[in-house]
Amino acid sequence: MYTERLMELQDTGYRDMQKKIIPTVDPDSIIGVRTPALRALAKEMLKSGDYKSFLNELPHKYFEENQLHAFILSGMKDFDECMDELEKFLPFVDNWATCDQMSPKIFKKHKDELLKHIKVWIKSDKTYTVRFGVGMLMEHFLDDDFDLKYPEMAARIRSDEYYVNMMIAWYFATALAKQYESIIPFIEQKRLAPWTHNKAIQKSVESYRITDEQKAYLKSLKVPRS
């Protein structure tokens, strides 16, 4: 039923663009549905309560079905239900877009419980489960709830996966923008893997939230490529 709805929303130009920017997904699985339309459909399904059978249809065939799944989880209002369904879904996430656009609003009210799951996710052997865990650490624990133990968790991760290391770099670039004095020692002490270290500096230097003086200093901390 919902696959037919997705087909009706197809935008072939958008589909062709997505095929280029999401290389880990089978191009034939991309229908080409714009994000606002997917969010609207997810909201409709949540409002009607007609989403549970769809969530059980794993693995999905189409990229947009995974996106729709992610947006449904993001809109759930019951933490326990959301977390149960998320744990079922994470092993099937196979691309950065689905991973990064999945952000359950209910997590803001359950930080302690969320943190317990993050500690498990970042030790997973699945690329996008680790990426999601670091993303949640970045989204929920860099402001009022900040503590040095959180960047310590991120800094200890070692991976050969590009999409994990890019998220770690993004985490530290964001952390530098929000908690510069606390985070700069991680860069000074070269606590990250070399590629991730340099990528974090690059992303920081590109940020308008970092001062020119800080940018100049960060550039001086780059390490040679191995």
N, C-alpha and C positions, 0 to 999 in steps of 0.2 A: 504493500500500500504506500508506504513512505518512499520507497524507491521510485515509484511512479511520480510522486510529488516532486522529487528531486529532479527527475528527468524533465519535467515540465518547466522547471526553473533554470534549465541549462542556458549558459552563455558561452558559445563556442570560442569567442575571442579570449574571454577570461580563462577558459580551459587551457588554451594553448599557452598562455602566459604562465599558468600554474605548473604546467609540465616542465617548464624550464627552471623554476625556482625550488621545486620539491623533488630532487633527484633520487631519493630513496624509495619513492612510490612508483609502482607500475603505472606508466602513462595511460594504459588502457582502463585503469580504475578511476581516473579523474573525469567526472562529469562536467564540471565547470559551473559551480553555483556560488554566487557571491556571498560573502560573510553575513551581511545584514539579512539576507533572505534565510540563511541557515539559522541565525539567532531568532528570527521571528517564528520559524517553524518549531524550534525547540521550546520557545515560550508558549506557543499554542499547545504543544503536546503536554507540557507540564501543567498548564491550566486545566486541560481536560482530564488529566490523569491517565491519558492513553499513551504511555511510554514504556511501561514495564516489559511488554513482550518484545519491543524493539531492542531494549537494552540486553535482552537475553540472546539476541541473534548474533552471537560472536563465533567466529570472526566475521566482520562485515566484508562485503565484496568491494564496495566503493569507498574511495577516499572521503567523499562527502558524508557517507554514513558514519564514518569515524568522527568527522567534524561535528555532525549533528549530535552524536553520542556525547562528545566532549561538552557541547553547549548545554545539553540537558543536565549533565552532572554539575556544571557551573551554576545552574539556576536552582538546584535543589535546596530546600529549606530545612530538611532534617539531616543533621550531621551524621548520625549513624547510618542511615540509608545511603547517603552520599558516599561515605567512606567505604561501605561494603561494595557498592557498585564500582567505585573507583579502583579498588583493589582487583576486582575482576577484569577491569578494562585495561589497566596499565600494561600488562604483558602483551597486549595486542597493538599498542601505540607504536607506529613504525616511521614517524616523521616529525620534524621539528614544528611544523605548523599546528598539528593536532596537540602536540605536547604543550606548546607555549600558549595556545589560546584557551587551554583548559584551566580555569581558575575559579573554583567554587567560592562563591561569596560567603557561604556559611563558615568557612575556615576562620574568618576574622573573629568570630565569637568563641572559637575553640582552639586557641593557640597551644595550650599544654598538650592536648590530645594530638594535635597536628604534628607537633615536634617529635612525638614518639614514632610516628609513621615516617617522618623525614629521615630519622636516624637509620631506619631500616632501608628506605628507598635508596639512599646514597651508597649503600653497600651492595646493591643489586648487581647482577651480571647482565642486566638488560639496559642498553644504552639510554632509552628514553624514560625509563623509570628513574635512573640516576639524574638525568637532565631535569626531570620534573621535580625531584626532591630538591635540587639546588635552586631551581626556579622558585619554589615555595619558600625556601630559606631567604632568598633575595626579596621576595614580595612581602613577607610578613615579619621578618626579624631584623630589619635594618633601621628601624625608626625608634619608637618609644620602647620596644622590647629588645633593643640591641644589647648584646653581650659578646665579649670576645670569644666565648666558647663556640659561637656560630661560625665566624670566619675560620676558626681553628678546624672545624668539621670540614668545611669546603676545601681548605688548603691541604688536607691530608689525602684527598681523593687523587688517585693516579689512574689514568686511563689512556688507551691508545685510540679511543674513539673521538673523532673530530667534534661531533655534536655534544659530547660531554665536556670536552676541554673548552669549547667556545662558550658554553654556559658558565663554566667556572670563571672564565675571563670576564664575561659580562657581569657576573656576581661581584667580582673584585673592583671592576670599573665603577659599578653603581655604589659599592661600599665606600670607595674613595670619595665619591661625590657627596655621600651622606655622613660618613664617619672618618674623614681624612686622617686626623691625628691618630686614631686607633688602628687604622688599616695600613698606613704607610710603612710601618715596620715589616709587614709581610712582604712588601716589595723590596725594601732595603735589605732584608735578610734572605731574599731569594727563596721564599718558602714554597713557591709554585714551580711546576715543571717549566723548563725554559720557554717552550712555545707558548704556553698559557701565560707565563709571566709577561712576555713581550706583547701578547695580544691584549692583555688587561691594560698595559700601559698605552697601547695604541687606541683602545676604545676610550680610555680616560682622557687622552689628549684631544680626542674628537668631541668631548663633552663640553657644553657651555657652562656646566656647573663646576668645572675645575678652573681655578685662576691661571692666568698666564705664568705666574711665578711657579705654581705647582706643576704646570705642564712642562716647563723647562727642566725642573728638577726630575720629574718622572722620565723624561727623555734620556737624562744622564744615567738612569738606572737600567737601561736596556742591557740584555746579555747577548753575547755572540751566539749565532745559530750553530747548533752542533752538526 
